[in-house]
Amino acid sequence: MTTDWDPWSYRDKSGMTAQGSGNLVGYAVEAADGGIGKVDEATNEVGSSYIVVDTGPWILGKKVLLPAGTIDRVDDGGKVYVDLTKDQIKDSPEFDQSSYNEPAYRNRVGDYYGRYYTR
């Protein structure tokens, strides 16, 4: 992995860019070891991009916040691929509808996922 990983920016190989990429809402999300749900919300803001995934029955209907930097690629068939496992995603900070856009929560999420990308 790399030491200059930015959690809130799409990686070049993802096929996405901030401000100008298509809307990912409704896309299926695939972890490294299987499906985890569908994109419920997505942003393409420079330095602040993320997706919110509705996990459906996988984690009892909970949502998870995935920073754009976790997205490996997006295909034309309506799938978003992340290079994390289901357990890594399941163990992430609990999604909080009331504070997920606040800096403190976003820092916790970025720090959590950063351990898998910075070495």
C-alpha positions in Angstrom: 0.0 0.0 0.0 1.0 3.6 0.0 1.9 6.2 2.6 0.2 9.1 0.7 -3.3 7.6 0.8 -6.1 10.3 1.1 -9.3 8.9 2.6 -11.5 11.6 1.1 -10.3 11.6 -2.5 -11.0 9.0 -5.2 -7.9 7.1 -6.3 -6.9 7.6 -9.9 -7.5 3.9 -10.8 -11.1 4.1 -9.4 -12.4 5.8 -12.6 -14.0 8.5 -10.4 -13.1 12.1 -9.9 -14.5 14.7 -7.6 -16.9 17.1 -9.2 -17.7 15.6 -12.5 -18.2 11.9 -11.9 -21.6 10.1 -12.2 -23.9 9.5 -9.3 -23.2 6.3 -7.5 -26.5 6.1 -5.6 -28.1 2.7 -6.1 -24.9 1.0 -7.2 -24.1 -2.4 -5.5 -21.0 -2.4 -3.3 -18.6 -5.3 -3.4 -16.0 -5.9 -0.7 -13.0 -8.0 -1.3 -14.9 -11.0 -0.1 -18.5 -10.4 -1.3 -21.4 -8.0 -1.5 -22.1 -5.6 1.4 -25.1 -3.5 0.1 -26.1 -0.6 -2.0 -24.9 3.0 -2.2 -27.5 5.2 -0.3 -25.7 8.5 -0.6 -22.6 9.7 -2.5 -20.6 12.9 -2.8 -18.0 14.1 -5.3 -16.7 17.0 -3.4 -13.0 17.8 -3.8 -11.1 16.4 -0.7 -14.4 15.3 1.0 -15.9 12.5 -1.1 -17.5 9.4 0.4 -20.3 6.9 0.0 -22.9 5.8 2.5 -23.7 2.1 2.1 -27.0 0.7 3.2 -26.0 -2.8 4.3 -29.5 -4.2 4.3 -29.7 -7.6 6.1 -25.9 -8.0 6.1 -25.4 -5.8 9.2 -29.0 -5.8 10.3 -30.0 -2.8 8.1 -27.2 -0.5 9.3 -25.3 2.0 7.2 -21.6 2.5 6.9 -19.6 5.4 5.7 -16.8 4.6 3.2 -14.4 7.3 2.3 -13.7 7.7 -1.4 -10.2 6.5 -1.0 -11.4 3.0 -0.1 -13.0 2.6 -3.6 -10.8 0.5 -5.8 -12.9 0.8 -9.0 -16.4 1.5 -10.4 -17.7 -0.4 -13.3 -20.3 0.5 -15.9 -22.5 -2.3 -14.7 -23.5 -0.5 -11.6 -21.0 -1.9 -9.1 -18.5 -0.2 -6.7 -15.6 -2.3 -5.6 -13.7 -1.6 -2.4 -10.5 -3.5 -1.5 -11.5 -4.1 2.1 -13.0 -7.2 3.6 -16.5 -7.4 5.1 -15.0 -7.7 8.6 -12.9 -4.6 8.1 -15.9 -2.6 7.0 -18.2 -4.1 9.8 -15.6 -3.1 12.5 -15.5 0.5 11.3 -16.8 3.3 13.5 -20.6 3.1 13.8 -22.4 5.3 11.3 -24.1 8.3 13.0 -26.7 10.0 10.9 -26.5 13.2 13.0 -22.8 13.7 12.9 -21.3 11.9 9.9 -20.4 15.2 8.3 -18.7 16.6 11.3 -14.8 16.7 11.4 -14.4 14.7 14.5 -16.4 11.7 13.2 -14.8 12.0 9.7 -11.3 12.0 11.4 -12.2 8.8 13.3 -13.4 7.1 10.1 -10.4 8.3 8.1 -8.0 7.1 10.9 -9.7 3.7 11.1 -9.5 3.0 7.3 -6.0 4.6 7.1 -4.5 1.7 9.0 -5.2 -0.5 5.9 -3.6 1.9 3.4 -0.6 3.5 5.1 2.3 1.3 6.0 
